[in-house]
Amino acid sequence: MTTDHLQFRREDLAAMTSAYLHDSRAPRQWSLVGAGIGALALGPGLILLGGVLGWSPRLDPYFFFGGWAILLACGFTLLRRERALRRRYDFRCPVCDAVLLHGIRDQAGLARVEQVITTGVCPRCGSTILAP
């Protein structure tokens, strides 16, 4: 087995993992979720308010679908940000190209990257991928 792909150290990978977790849980990520849910609730709220204040019922579909449109726009923006974040912190096994940094957990709840930090070996192919 060659060791030319051993470029990361445990400390480097741990720092990258910590930065990814910090960025993925940043308040700006969750603000979009709150805005989307708020917009979805705002639609029926405006419909009820319009009924009380005597607004034209013709506005009801605009309020209803407007709330959904804002929710979908927030969801799309959140998805785009998450994909950009995953591309920024992309860490793959140099041998089998398995995604190691995000999303995939084993039965014990450990992400693959945590297993790599602990053992220095890819949990998918068993190759040593961290420099000593």
Secondary structure, 3 states (H helix, E strand, C coil): CCCCCCCECHHHHHHHHHHHHHHHCCHHHHHHHHHHHHHHHHHHHHHHHHHHHCCCHHHHHHHHHHHHHHHHHHHHHHHHHHHHHHHHCCCECCCCCCECCCCCECCCCCEHHHHHHHHCECCCCCCECECC
